[in-house]
Amino acid sequence: MHHETRMTVIMCIYFIAFTLLFMIKVNKLGGEKMQDDDQFTIRDKRRFKESDDNSGVQEEQKVEREEKEDAADEEQFHSIPTEVNFAAFIFSLGRSAFIHLGEEPDPISGVKKVSLQLAKETIDIISILEEKTKGNLTQDEGQLIKNLLYALRMRYVELASNR
């Protein structure tokens, strides 16, 4: 499979997973999107520099702009449904496996690296969960695990055969 085709397949899987996750979340909330009202921000409005010039005011305005930018970045991060449910858990495991397969950069180091052993362990965990939850999942959850395992196994075999 060509790299562009593989990336397209992976992106489609991510899109499907996010869509399924969102659909599950919407259904559990009675058709309404959940609002995150538990979020709060602490702002220190003390002035640390007492002087006659406007440097303190300018500094405060700069800090407020930075806080607004940080809040916008955090809101974008939290736009992904954060409810902990089975689909979110499986998706999280799948994302970890894709990181270990080098498809995404490590969230801490920002570097893409391949660890077939860690990827295999994560894929095996998802497989065990599929087996142990058989008959207890919704159709969407079952399909999510099935599609995710297929994509992960295909990518794992491709990488392992190239080594």
C-alpha positions as CSV (number, residue, x, y, z in Angstrom):
1,M,0.0,0.0,0.0
2,H,1.4,3.4,-1.0
3,H,2.2,5.9,1.8
4,E,-0.5,8.4,0.5
5,T,-3.1,5.6,0.4
6,R,-2.2,4.4,3.9
7,M,-2.4,7.9,5.3
8,T,-5.8,8.4,3.6
9,V,-7.0,5.2,5.2
10,I,-5.7,6.2,8.6
11,M,-7.3,9.6,8.3
12,C,-10.6,8.0,7.3
13,I,-10.4,5.7,10.3
14,Y,-9.8,8.7,12.6
15,F,-12.7,10.5,11.1
16,I,-15.0,7.5,11.5
17,A,-13.8,7.1,15.1
18,F,-14.4,10.7,16.0
19,T,-17.8,10.6,14.3
20,L,-18.8,7.5,16.1
21,L,-17.6,8.9,19.4
22,F,-19.5,12.1,18.8
23,M,-22.7,10.1,17.8
24,I,-22.4,8.0,21.0
25,K,-21.9,11.2,23.1
26,V,-24.9,13.0,21.4
27,N,-27.2,10.0,22.0
28,K,-26.3,9.8,25.7
29,L,-27.0,13.5,26.1
30,G,-30.4,13.3,24.5
31,G,-29.4,15.0,21.3
32,E,-27.6,18.0,22.8
33,K,-23.9,18.7,22.7
34,M,-22.4,18.7,26.2
35,Q,-21.2,22.1,27.5
36,D,-18.1,22.1,29.7
37,D,-19.2,24.3,32.5
38,D,-16.6,23.0,35.0
39,Q,-13.8,25.0,33.4
40,F,-12.5,28.1,35.1
41,T,-9.6,30.4,34.7
42,I,-7.5,32.2,37.4
43,R,-6.2,35.6,36.5
44,D,-3.7,37.5,38.7
45,K,-4.5,41.1,38.2
46,R,-2.0,42.4,40.7
47,R,0.5,44.9,39.5
48,F,4.0,44.0,40.2
49,K,5.6,47.2,39.1
50,E,4.4,50.6,40.5
51,S,5.6,53.4,38.3
52,D,4.3,56.5,36.7
53,D,4.7,55.2,33.1
54,N,2.3,52.9,31.3
55,S,4.7,49.9,31.2
56,G,2.7,48.1,33.9
57,V,-0.5,48.6,31.9
58,Q,1.1,47.5,28.7
59,E,2.5,44.4,30.5
60,E,-0.9,43.6,31.8
61,Q,-2.5,44.0,28.4
62,K,0.2,41.7,27.0
63,V,-0.5,39.1,29.7
64,E,-4.2,39.3,29.0
65,R,-3.6,38.7,25.2
66,E,-1.5,35.7,26.0
67,E,-4.2,34.3,28.3
68,K,-6.8,34.7,25.6
69,E,-4.6,32.9,23.1
70,D,-3.9,30.1,25.7
71,A,-7.7,29.9,26.4
72,A,-8.4,29.6,22.7
73,D,-5.8,26.9,22.3
74,E,-7.2,25.0,25.3
75,E,-10.8,25.4,24.0
76,Q,-9.7,23.9,20.7
77,F,-8.0,21.0,22.6
78,H,-11.2,20.4,24.6
79,S,-13.4,20.5,21.6
80,I,-12.9,16.8,21.3
81,P,-15.5,15.0,23.4
82,T,-13.9,14.3,26.7
83,E,-16.5,12.1,28.3
84,V,-14.9,8.9,29.5
85,N,-16.9,6.0,27.9
86,F,-15.9,2.8,26.3
87,A,-15.6,4.3,22.8
88,A,-13.3,7.0,24.1
89,F,-11.2,4.5,25.9
90,I,-10.8,2.3,22.8
91,F,-10.0,5.3,20.7
92,S,-7.4,6.4,23.2
93,L,-5.7,2.9,23.1
94,G,-5.9,3.0,19.3
95,R,-4.2,6.5,19.2
96,S,-1.5,5.1,21.5
97,A,-0.9,2.2,19.1
98,F,-0.7,4.6,16.2
99,I,1.9,6.7,18.1
100,H,3.9,3.5,18.7
101,L,3.6,2.6,15.0
102,G,5.1,6.0,14.2
103,E,2.0,7.4,12.5
104,E,1.8,10.3,15.0
105,P,4.4,12.1,17.0
106,D,4.9,11.3,20.6
107,P,2.8,13.9,22.5
108,I,5.6,14.6,25.0
109,S,8.7,14.6,22.8
110,G,7.0,15.6,19.5
111,V,9.1,13.0,17.7
112,K,7.7,10.2,15.5
113,K,9.3,6.9,16.5
114,V,8.4,3.3,15.9
115,S,8.2,0.8,18.8
116,L,6.7,-2.5,17.4
117,Q,6.8,-4.1,20.8
118,L,4.7,-1.4,22.4
119,A,2.4,-1.3,19.4
120,K,1.9,-5.0,19.6
121,E,1.1,-4.9,23.3
122,T,-1.5,-2.1,22.7
123,I,-3.1,-4.0,19.8
124,D,-3.2,-7.2,21.9
125,I,-4.9,-5.2,24.7
126,I,-7.6,-3.9,22.3
127,S,-8.0,-7.5,21.0
128,I,-8.5,-8.8,24.5
129,L,-11.1,-6.1,25.2
130,E,-12.9,-7.0,22.0
131,E,-13.0,-10.7,23.0
132,K,-14.0,-10.1,26.7
133,T,-16.8,-7.5,25.8
134,K,-18.3,-9.6,22.9
135,G,-22.1,-9.4,23.2
136,N,-22.0,-6.4,25.6
137,L,-21.2,-3.7,23.1
138,T,-23.4,-1.5,21.0
139,Q,-23.2,-2.0,17.3
140,D,-21.2,1.3,16.9
141,E,-18.7,0.3,19.7
142,G,-18.2,-3.2,18.1
143,Q,-17.7,-1.7,14.7
144,L,-15.2,0.8,16.1
145,I,-13.1,-1.9,17.7
146,K,-13.3,-4.1,14.6
147,N,-12.2,-1.3,12.2
148,L,-9.5,0.0,14.6
149,L,-8.0,-3.5,15.0
150,Y,-8.0,-4.0,11.3
151,A,-6.2,-0.8,10.6
152,L,-3.7,-1.3,13.4
153,R,-2.9,-4.9,12.4
154,M,-2.4,-4.0,8.8
155,R,0.0,-1.2,9.6
156,Y,1.8,-3.4,12.1
157,V,2.3,-6.2,9.6
158,E,3.5,-3.7,7.0
159,L,6.1,-2.2,9.4
160,A,7.2,-5.6,10.8
161,S,7.7,-7.1,7.3
162,N,9.9,-4.1,6.3
163,R,12.3,-4.7,9.2
